[in-house]
Amino acid sequence: MKHKRYEKLGEDIYSGELRSGLRINVVTKPGFRHGFAVLAANYGGAHRRFSLGGTMHDTPAGVAHFLEHKMFDMPDGDNALATLAANGAQPNAFTSSGMTAYYFGCTEGFEENLRMLIKFVSTPYFTDETVAKEQGIIGQEICMVEDDPGYVIYNRLMRMLYAHHPIRDQVAGSIESIAQISAQTLYDCHRAFYAPSNMTLCVAADCDPERIFGIADKLLTHERQETPKADMGESETEYPHESFCEERMEVSAPQFFIGAKLTPAPDGDALLRQKLVSQLALRTLLGQSGDFYSSLYADGTLGRNFGYETDYAAGTATIIIHGQSEAPRKVLAELKGAVKNVSERGLDPDAFDAAKKAMFGSELRALDHFDALCFALVEGQFGGYCALDGFEVLESIKKAECEEFISTQLSPDRLAMSIISPVKAQ
């Protein structure tokens, strides 16, 4: 176990790797009653084809999400979710394209809840009967999201941007794909992807780091298992597969998603820097205090629900700009104009400095949100860096880096737009 003190942040982190290969990060929070823990697998909806032990495996879409649903069932008939809740914890889980995470927050009984978290995630229990029942439940969930405009517009954008990568498909799969999932499918994928060497545990609490390491080491196998290697299909170009799509649904006003894909930097410091450059560049260009948003908000083109982010998942990086507008095409045209202006004149120095200070402040405040801190540590662990190093990296980012990012990654030929418009009156 290694200890690092971040003096400027007032934070201590203890990190290390168990004999099983599980990587652990503990940020100690002296004096806080609340604690938070995340146990995550480097396994998401996009990890459908993989090699293990020299053999290639193909699995149906939706297995990672299905597995998340069934992991709370215990062999003794108990449900781990109910047990954690009865012990005063607030447990939950999610599956994204790139990971599956199980987590809880609590103000008492932290070690007991941590034991339960590790125990149920490492104890698969499935039967054909419970799998068949879950197929019906998840099938209803799939039907519900297919009627959700927010999901439809996002999914459509991903299919426009990516021609081959499985990130273009729904994490939960389809009615047809989940019908192919059996108890054996779940056991096989749990054995492959829930190996401790493919997982990480991140904790933020007033705790003894040695006890956290000891609890995990006692409950998990000491055998280091092989880590599966995902096959994401053919390589993608830097340009979208399609550039524009408009669909109609029962919405009150047009909704839009604008996207662009970029090639993620190699794991480690380069990836951390790229993520921060991306965030800072978008904040400077599109933030609420900037000219782009201010002018479009003033004339009513954009509202308060405008947002932007860069999503890194399963070996991809996707810039997503979204909102609601009666004139979505105008938003796209103004964005192209703003990018052109940056290419020709650069970013306003004062706007860049203000965005940098604001971003530093928001990241600093996030340290007191234990859930955000732990999820950032998880992403960093899977990306080969420590999230707490981001503050020093952020301070070193130059305006020219953000200008280059905007000019290159948001050039007109790299943008795709998905719109959901209201159904036309008869």
C-alpha positions in Angstrom: 0.0 0.0 0.0 1.3 3.4 -1.0 0.4 6.8 0.6 0.4 10.1 -1.1 -0.4 13.4 0.5 -1.8 16.2 -1.7 -0.9 19.3 0.4 -2.7 21.8 -1.7 -5.9 19.8 -1.6 -5.7 18.6 1.9 -6.2 15.0 0.8 -4.5 11.7 1.5 -4.9 8.7 -0.8 -3.8 5.2 -0.1 -3.5 2.9 -3.1 -2.3 -0.6 -3.8 -3.0 -3.9 -5.4 -4.0 -7.2 -3.6 -2.7 -10.6 -4.5 -5.8 -11.2 -6.5 -5.1 -8.2 -8.7 -7.8 -6.0 -7.2 -6.7 -2.4 -7.3 -7.8 -0.3 -4.3 -7.8 3.5 -3.7 -8.8 4.9 -0.3 -9.2 8.6 0.3 -9.4 9.2 4.1 -11.9 11.8 5.3 -11.2 12.4 9.0 -14.2 13.7 11.0 -16.8 12.8 8.4 -19.7 10.5 9.4 -20.6 9.7 5.8 -18.7 7.1 3.8 -18.9 6.0 0.2 -17.6 2.9 -1.6 -17.6 1.7 -5.2 -16.7 -1.7 -6.5 -16.5 -1.6 -10.3 -15.7 -4.0 -13.1 -14.0 -2.9 -16.3 -17.0 -4.4 -18.1 -19.9 -2.7 -19.8 -22.4 -3.0 -22.6 -19.8 -2.6 -25.3 -17.7 -5.6 -24.1 -19.6 -8.3 -26.1 -16.7 -9.9 -28.0 -13.6 -10.8 -26.1 -10.7 -13.2 -25.9 -9.8 -15.2 -22.9 -7.4 -18.2 -22.5 -6.7 -18.0 -26.3 -10.3 -18.4 -27.2 -12.6 -15.8 -28.7 -16.0 -15.4 -27.2 -19.1 -13.7 -28.6 -22.0 -12.8 -26.2 -25.4 -11.3 -26.8 -26.0 -7.6 -26.4 -27.1 -6.7 -22.9 -25.3 -9.3 -20.8 -23.3 -6.8 -18.7 -26.6 -5.0 -17.8 -28.4 -8.2 -17.2 -25.6 -9.4 -14.9 -25.8 -6.2 -12.9 -29.6 -6.9 -12.3 -29.0 -10.4 -11.1 -25.9 -9.9 -8.9 -28.0 -8.8 -5.9 -29.5 -12.3 -5.6 -27.7 -14.4 -3.0 -27.5 -18.3 -2.8 -29.2 -18.2 0.7 -32.3 -16.5 -0.8 -31.4 -13.0 0.5 -31.3 -9.9 -1.6 -28.1 -7.9 -1.1 -29.8 -4.7 -2.0 -32.4 -5.2 0.8 -29.8 -6.3 3.3 -27.7 -3.2 2.7 -30.7 -0.9 2.9 -31.8 -2.6 6.2 -28.3 -1.8 7.5 -28.7 1.9 6.9 -26.9 2.1 3.5 -28.1 3.6 0.3 -27.0 1.0 -2.3 -27.3 1.1 -6.0 -25.6 0.0 -9.3 -25.3 1.0 -12.9 -24.0 -0.4 -16.2 -22.6 1.9 -18.9 -21.0 1.1 -22.2 -17.6 0.8 -20.4 -18.1 -0.3 -16.8 -20.4 -1.9 -14.2 -20.4 -0.3 -10.8 -21.9 -1.3 -7.4 -21.8 1.2 -4.7 -23.3 2.5 -1.4 -23.2 5.4 1.0 -23.8 5.3 4.7 -23.3 7.1 8.0 -22.8 4.0 10.2 -21.8 0.4 9.8 -19.4 1.2 6.9 -17.2 -1.9 7.3 -20.2 -4.2 7.6 -21.7 -2.7 4.4 -18.3 -3.0 2.7 -18.1 -6.7 3.5 -21.6 -7.2 2.0 -20.7 -5.2 -1.1 -17.6 -7.3 -1.8 -19.4 -10.5 -0.9 -22.4 -10.2 -3.2 -20.4 -8.9 -6.1 -18.0 -11.8 -5.9 -20.7 -14.4 -5.4 -22.6 -15.2 -8.6 -25.9 -17.1 -8.2 -28.2 -17.6 -11.2 -30.9 -20.1 -12.1 -32.7 -20.6 -15.4 -35.9 -19.7 -13.6 -34.7 -16.4 -12.2 -33.0 -15.5 -15.6 -36.3 -16.2 -17.4 -38.1 -13.9 -15.0 -35.5 -11.2 -15.4 -35.8 -11.3 -19.2 -39.4 -10.2 -18.8 -38.5 -7.3 -16.4 -35.6 -6.1 -18.6 -37.7 -6.5 -21.7 -40.2 -4.0 -20.2 -37.3 -1.7 -19.4 -36.1 -1.8 -23.0 -39.6 -1.0 -24.3 -39.9 2.0 -21.9 -36.6 3.6 -23.0 -37.4 3.1 -26.6 -40.3 5.5 -26.0 -38.1 8.0 -24.2 -37.1 11.0 -26.5 -33.9 11.5 -24.5 -32.8 8.0 -25.0 -33.8 7.9 -28.7 -31.9 11.1 -29.6 -28.8 10.0 -27.8 -28.8 6.5 -29.2 -29.4 7.9 -32.7 -26.4 10.2 -32.4 -24.2 7.3 -31.3 -25.3 5.3 -34.4 -24.6 8.3 -36.6 -21.1 8.8 -35.2 -19.9 5.2 -35.0 -20.2 2.8 -37.9 -18.8 -0.3 -36.2 -18.0 0.1 -32.5 -20.5 -1.7 -30.2 -21.0 1.6 -28.2 -23.5 2.4 -30.9 -25.9 -0.2 -29.5 -28.1 0.0 -26.4 -26.4 -1.1 -23.2 -29.5 -3.1 -22.1 -29.5 -4.9 -25.5 -32.8 -5.7 -27.3 -35.7 -8.0 -26.7 -34.2 -10.5 -29.1 -30.6 -10.4 -27.7 -31.6 -10.8 -24.0 -33.7 -13.9 -25.0 -30.3 -15.6 -25.8 -29.0 -15.0 -22.3 -28.9 -18.1 -20.0 -27.7 -18.7 -16.5 -24.5 -20.2 -18.0 -23.9 -17.0 -20.0 -24.0 -15.0 -16.8 -21.7 -17.4 -15.0 -19.2 -17.3 -17.9 -19.1 -13.5 -18.1 -18.9 -13.1 -14.4 -15.9 -15.5 -14.3 -14.3 -13.5 -17.1 -15.0 -9.9 -16.2 -15.5 -10.0 -12.5 -12.1 -11.4 -11.8 -10.5 -9.1 -9.2 -7.7 -8.3 -11.6 -10.4 -6.6 -13.8 -11.9 -4.6 -11.0 -11.2 -1.7 -8.6 -12.5 -0.7 -5.2 -12.5 3.0 -4.4 -13.4 4.4 -0.9 -13.9 7.8 0.6 -14.5 7.6 4.4 -13.1 8.3 7.8 -11.5 4.9 8.0 -8.3 2.9 8.5 -6.9 2.1 5.0 -5.2 -1.0 6.2 -8.6 -2.4 7.4 -10.1 -1.7 4.0 -7.3 -3.6 2.3 -7.6 -6.4 4.9 -11.4 -6.8 4.4 -11.1 -7.1 0.7 -8.1 -9.4 0.8 -9.9 -11.7 3.3 -13.1 -12.0 1.2 -11.6 -12.4 -2.3 -9.7 -15.2 -3.9 -5.9 -14.8 -3.8 -5.6 -16.3 -7.2 -4.7 -13.7 -10.0 -6.9 -14.5 -13.0 -6.3 -13.6 -16.6 -7.9 -10.3 -17.7 -10.1 -10.6 -20.8 -9.2 -8.6 -23.9 -12.1 -6.9 -25.6 -12.6 -6.8 -29.4 -14.4 -3.6 -30.4 -14.6 -4.4 -34.1 -13.2 -2.5 -37.1 -11.4 0.8 -36.4 -13.4 4.0 -36.8 -12.5 7.0 -38.9 -12.4 10.5 -37.3 -15.5 11.4 -39.2 -19.2 10.6 -38.4 -20.9 7.7 -40.2 -23.9 10.0 -40.8 -24.0 13.8 -40.3 -27.7 14.7 -39.8 -31.0 13.0 -38.8 -34.3 14.4 -37.7 -37.1 12.3 -36.2 -40.5 13.1 -34.8 -41.9 12.1 -31.4 -44.4 13.4 -28.9 -42.2 16.3 -27.5 -43.2 19.8 -26.6 -40.2 21.4 -28.4 -37.4 20.3 -30.6 -34.5 18.6 -28.8 -31.0 18.3 -30.3 -27.7 16.4 -29.8 -24.6 17.5 -31.6 -21.7 15.1 -31.4 -18.1 14.5 -32.5 -15.8 11.6 -31.8 -12.1 11.8 -31.0 -9.4 9.3 -30.6 -8.6 8.8 -26.9 -5.0 9.4 -25.8 -3.0 6.5 -24.5 -3.8 5.5 -20.9 -2.0 7.4 -18.2 -1.0 11.0 -18.0 -1.7 11.7 -21.6 -5.3 10.5 -21.2 -5.8 12.6 -18.1 -4.5 15.7 -19.8 -6.7 15.1 -22.9 -9.8 14.8 -20.7 -9.0 18.0 -18.9 -8.2 19.9 -22.1 -11.5 18.7 -23.5 -13.4 19.9 -20.5 -11.7 23.2 -20.3 -12.0 23.9 -24.0 -15.7 23.2 -24.0 -16.3 25.3 -20.9 -14.4 28.2 -22.4 -16.3 28.0 -25.8 -19.8 27.0 -24.6 -20.0 28.0 -20.9 -22.8 30.2 -19.6 -20.6 33.2 -19.3 -19.2 32.9 -22.9 -20.4 34.7 -26.0 -21.8 31.7 -27.7 -24.3 30.8 -25.0 -25.0 34.3 -23.9 -26.0 35.5 -27.3 -28.2 32.5 -28.1 -29.8 32.6 -24.7 -30.5 36.3 -25.1 -32.4 35.8 -28.3 -34.3 32.8 -27.0 -32.5 30.2 -29.2 -31.1 28.3 -26.1 -32.5 27.8 -22.6 -31.1 26.8 -19.3 -31.1 23.1 -20.2 -28.1 23.5 -22.6 -25.2 21.3 -21.7 -22.0 19.7 -23.0 -19.5 17.0 -22.0 -16.9 14.6 -23.4 -17.8 11.0 -22.6 -15.0 8.4 -22.4 -16.1 4.8 -22.5 -14.9 1.5 -23.8 -12.0 2.9 -25.8 -14.0 5.8 -27.3 -14.3 9.5 -26.6 -17.4 11.4 -27.7 -18.1 15.1 -27.5 -21.8 15.7 -26.8 -23.5 19.1 -26.9 -27.3 19.0 -26.2 -30.3 21.1 -25.4 -33.8 22.2 -26.4 -34.4 24.8 -29.1 -37.0 25.9 -31.6 -34.1 26.5 -34.0 -31.6 23.6 -33.6 -30.1 24.2 -37.0 -29.2 27.7 -36.0 -27.4 26.3 -32.9 -25.3 24.1 -35.2 -24.6 27.0 -37.6 -23.6 29.3 -34.7 -21.4 26.5 -33.2 -19.6 26.2 -36.5 -19.1 30.0 -36.6 -17.7 30.0 -33.1 -15.2 27.3 -33.9 -14.2 29.1 -37.0 -13.6 32.3 -34.9 -11.4 30.3 -32.5 -9.4 28.9 -35.5 -8.9 32.4 -36.9 -8.5 34.6 -33.8 -8.0 32.2 -30.9 -9.8 32.2 -27.5 -10.3 35.3 -25.5 -7.6 35.2 -22.8 -9.9 36.6 -20.1 -12.6 34.1 -21.0 -10.0 31.2 -20.9 -8.6 32.3 -17.5 -12.1 32.7 -16.0 -13.1 29.2 -17.3 -10.0 27.7 -15.9 -10.6 29.2 -12.5 -14.2 28.2 -12.5 -13.3 24.6 -13.5 -10.7 24.4 -10.8 -13.2 25.6 -8.2 -15.9 23.1 -9.3 -13.4 20.2 -9.2 -12.2 21.3 -5.8 -15.8 21.4 -4.4 -16.4 17.9 -5.9 -13.9 16.5 -3.4 -16.5 16.9 -0.7 -19.0 14.9 -2.8 -17.7 11.4 -1.9 -19.7 9.7 -4.7 -18.2 12.0 -7.4 -14.7 11.6 -6.0 -15.0 7.8 -5.9 -16.3 7.5 -9.5 -13.5 9.8 -10.6 -11.0 7.5 -8.9 -12.6 4.5 -10.7 -12.4 6.1 -14.1 -8.8 7.0 -13.4 -7.9 3.5 -12.2 -9.3 2.0 -15.4 -7.5 4.8 -17.4 -4.1 4.4 -15.8 -4.0 7.7 -13.8 -5.0 9.1 -10.4 -7.8 11.6 -10.6 -6.3 13.7 -7.8 -3.3 14.5 -10.1 -5.8 16.4 -12.3 -5.5 19.6 -10.3 -1.8 20.0 -11.1 -2.4 19.1 -14.7 -5.3 21.6 -15.0 -3.1 24.4 -13.8 -0.5 23.6 -16.5 -2.9 23.6 -19.5 -2.3 26.4 -22.0 -4.8 28.4 -24.0 -3.1 27.1 -27.2 -4.0 23.5 -26.3 -7.7 24.3 -26.0 -7.6 26.3 -29.2 -6.1 23.4 -31.0 -8.6 21.0 -29.5 -11.6 23.2 -30.6 -10.3 23.8 -34.1 -9.5 20.1 -34.7 -12.1 18.2 -32.9 -15.1 20.4 -33.6 -14.3 21.2 -37.2 -17.5 21.2 -39.4 -16.7 17.9 -41.1 -16.5 16.1 -37.8 -19.9 17.2 -36.4 -23.1 15.2 -36.5 -26.6 16.4 -35.4 -29.6 14.4 -34.2 -32.9 16.2 -33.7 -36.2 15.1 -32.2 -39.0 17.4 -33.3 -42.7 17.5 -32.2 -45.2 15.5 -34.3 -46.8 17.8 -36.9 -50.4 18.7 -36.2 -52.9 17.1 -38.5 
